[in-house]
Amino acid sequence: MPDPTAPSTPEPPTPEPPSEPTSDGPRPPRHPVDPRCRGWWVTQWLLLVGGTAVVLVVLAIMITPARGWLLLATLAVVVLGAIPTILQPLVSYRIHRWETTDDAIYARSGWLWREWRAAPLSRVQTVDLVRGPLQQRFGLATVTITTASAKGEVKIEALDADQAEDLVQRLTVLTQETAAQQDAAERDAT
């Protein structure tokens, strides 16, 4: 029987449950891409599928002996092309996310193969803004962050063009500040 006058030993603390689920990788970045990206993605698929179908129809007109097979191939391209044209924008919009902090850039992208990227600001070499013709039409832009990493660049696609310009300015300032802090720390260490 335990002695009631003996000092009690404290029970070990129970670990707190994680605030976010960790089974699917790191915490998702907070910011979604611009909703207009769905139209941009659909347009890209329509141009790809439609362009291929037009080429096949022109070939069917020009090559009479293969007309049946070429028209059948055209039908297959249109039917099979409808699947990613519809699904990819819906799925990608739910997956694509981005976030920047004072220390790092986070991005999640993909629709069949998903990619999570985190790049410390201390590794950033360049920050670029790209607006292709279709992106301009939809008011979107892509920010590309090149890092000193073997993995390569971090891309944040489908941002509102004004938001992307602000992000490039912010990242430029933050990386300059980070570089200055690193230089000062190196000087202090010597």
C-alpha positions as CSV (number, residue, x, y, z in Angstrom):
1,M,0.0,0.0,0.0
2,P,1.5,3.4,-1.0
3,D,2.4,5.8,1.8
4,P,0.0,8.8,1.7
5,T,2.6,11.0,3.4
6,A,5.2,10.3,0.7
7,P,5.7,13.1,-1.9
8,S,3.9,12.3,-5.1
9,T,5.8,12.1,-8.4
10,P,4.4,14.3,-11.1
11,E,2.9,12.6,-14.1
12,P,4.8,13.2,-17.4
13,P,3.1,15.9,-19.5
14,T,0.9,14.6,-22.3
15,P,1.9,16.0,-25.7
16,E,-0.6,18.4,-27.3
17,P,-2.2,17.3,-30.5
18,P,-0.8,19.1,-33.6
19,S,-2.9,22.1,-34.6
20,E,-2.9,21.0,-38.3
21,P,-3.0,17.5,-39.7
22,T,0.4,16.3,-40.7
23,S,-0.4,13.2,-42.8
24,D,-0.6,15.1,-46.1
25,G,2.7,17.0,-45.6
26,P,3.4,20.5,-44.3
27,R,0.7,23.0,-43.4
28,P,-0.9,24.3,-46.7
29,P,0.0,27.8,-47.7
30,R,-2.8,30.2,-46.8
31,H,-3.6,32.1,-50.0
32,P,-5.6,30.7,-52.9
33,V,-4.8,31.8,-56.4
34,D,-7.1,34.2,-58.3
35,P,-10.4,32.7,-59.2
36,R,-10.0,33.9,-62.8
37,C,-7.3,31.2,-63.2
38,R,-10.1,28.6,-63.9
39,G,-11.0,30.4,-67.1
40,W,-7.3,30.7,-68.0
41,W,-6.7,27.0,-67.5
42,V,-9.9,26.1,-69.5
43,T,-8.8,28.4,-72.4
44,Q,-5.3,26.7,-72.4
45,W,-7.0,23.3,-72.7
46,L,-9.4,24.5,-75.4
47,L,-6.6,25.8,-77.4
48,L,-4.6,22.6,-77.1
49,V,-7.5,20.3,-77.8
50,G,-9.1,22.5,-80.4
51,G,-5.8,23.1,-82.2
52,T,-5.2,19.4,-82.4
53,A,-8.7,18.7,-83.7
54,V,-8.3,21.4,-86.4
55,V,-5.1,19.9,-87.6
56,L,-6.7,16.4,-87.7
57,V,-9.7,17.7,-89.7
58,V,-7.5,19.5,-92.2
59,L,-5.5,16.3,-92.6
60,A,-8.7,14.4,-93.1
61,I,-9.8,16.8,-95.9
62,M,-6.4,16.6,-97.6
63,I,-5.8,12.8,-97.2
64,T,-8.8,11.2,-98.6
65,P,-7.8,7.5,-98.0
66,A,-7.2,8.2,-94.3
67,R,-10.3,10.4,-93.8
68,G,-12.2,7.9,-91.7
69,W,-9.3,7.2,-89.4
70,L,-8.4,10.9,-89.0
71,L,-12.0,11.9,-88.3
72,L,-12.2,9.1,-85.7
73,A,-8.9,10.4,-84.1
74,T,-10.5,13.9,-84.1
75,L,-13.5,12.6,-82.2
76,A,-11.3,10.8,-79.7
77,V,-9.2,13.9,-79.1
78,V,-12.3,16.0,-78.5
79,V,-14.0,13.5,-76.2
80,L,-10.8,12.7,-74.3
81,G,-9.7,16.3,-74.2
82,A,-13.0,17.3,-72.6
83,I,-12.0,15.4,-69.4
84,P,-8.9,17.5,-68.4
85,T,-10.6,20.6,-69.8
86,I,-13.3,20.2,-67.2
87,L,-11.5,18.5,-64.3
88,Q,-8.1,20.2,-64.2
89,P,-9.3,23.8,-63.5
90,L,-11.7,22.5,-60.7
91,V,-9.0,20.4,-59.0
92,S,-6.1,22.7,-59.5
93,Y,-8.0,25.7,-58.1
94,R,-8.6,23.7,-54.8
95,I,-4.9,22.7,-54.6
96,H,-2.9,25.7,-55.8
97,R,-1.9,27.9,-52.8
98,W,0.9,30.2,-51.9
99,E,2.2,32.3,-48.9
100,T,5.1,34.4,-48.0
101,T,6.4,35.2,-44.6
102,D,9.4,37.2,-43.4
103,D,11.4,34.1,-43.6
104,A,10.3,32.0,-46.5
105,I,8.1,31.4,-49.6
106,Y,5.6,28.5,-49.7
107,A,3.8,27.2,-52.7
108,R,1.6,24.2,-53.4
109,S,0.6,23.2,-57.0
110,G,-0.3,20.4,-59.3
111,W,-3.4,18.4,-60.1
112,L,-2.2,14.9,-60.9
113,W,1.3,15.3,-59.2
114,R,1.2,17.6,-56.3
115,E,4.2,19.6,-55.2
116,W,4.8,21.5,-52.0
117,R,7.7,23.9,-52.0
118,A,9.2,26.0,-49.3
119,A,12.2,28.3,-50.1
120,P,13.9,30.3,-47.4
121,L,14.4,34.0,-48.3
122,S,18.1,33.6,-47.6
123,R,18.3,31.3,-50.6
124,V,16.4,33.6,-53.1
125,Q,18.5,34.8,-56.0
126,T,15.9,36.4,-58.3
127,V,12.2,37.2,-58.3
128,D,10.6,37.5,-61.8
129,L,7.1,38.5,-63.0
130,V,5.8,36.9,-66.2
131,R,2.5,37.7,-68.0
132,G,1.9,35.7,-71.2
133,P,-0.8,36.8,-73.7
134,L,-3.5,34.6,-72.2
135,Q,-2.6,35.7,-68.6
136,Q,-2.8,39.3,-69.7
137,R,-6.2,38.7,-71.2
138,F,-7.4,37.2,-67.8
139,G,-5.5,39.8,-65.7
140,L,-3.2,37.2,-64.2
141,A,0.6,36.8,-63.7
142,T,3.2,34.3,-62.6
143,V,5.8,35.0,-60.0
144,T,9.0,32.9,-60.4
145,I,11.4,32.8,-57.5
146,T,14.9,31.4,-58.4
147,T,16.7,30.0,-55.5
148,A,20.2,28.6,-54.8
149,S,18.8,25.1,-54.7
150,A,19.3,22.1,-56.9
151,K,15.5,21.7,-57.0
152,G,15.2,25.0,-58.9
153,E,12.6,27.7,-59.0
154,V,9.4,28.2,-57.1
155,K,6.5,29.3,-59.3
156,I,3.3,30.9,-58.1
157,E,1.0,30.9,-61.0
158,A,-2.4,32.5,-61.5
159,L,-2.0,35.6,-59.3
160,D,-3.9,38.8,-59.9
161,A,-1.5,41.0,-61.9
162,D,-1.5,43.8,-59.3
163,Q,-1.1,41.4,-56.5
164,A,1.8,39.7,-58.3
165,E,3.5,43.1,-58.8
166,D,3.1,43.9,-55.0
167,L,4.5,40.4,-54.2
168,V,7.6,40.9,-56.4
169,Q,8.2,44.3,-54.7
170,R,7.8,42.7,-51.2
171,L,10.0,39.8,-51.9
172,T,12.7,42.0,-53.4
173,V,12.7,44.1,-50.3
174,L,12.7,41.1,-47.9
175,T,15.5,39.3,-49.7
176,Q,17.6,42.5,-49.7
177,E,17.0,42.8,-45.9
178,T,17.8,39.1,-45.4
179,A,21.0,39.5,-47.4
180,A,22.0,42.6,-45.4
181,Q,21.3,40.8,-42.1
182,Q,23.4,37.8,-43.2
183,D,26.3,40.1,-44.3
184,A,26.1,41.9,-40.9
185,A,26.1,38.5,-39.0
186,E,29.2,37.4,-41.0
187,R,31.0,40.6,-40.2
188,D,30.2,40.3,-36.6
189,A,31.4,36.7,-36.5
190,T,34.8,37.6,-37.8
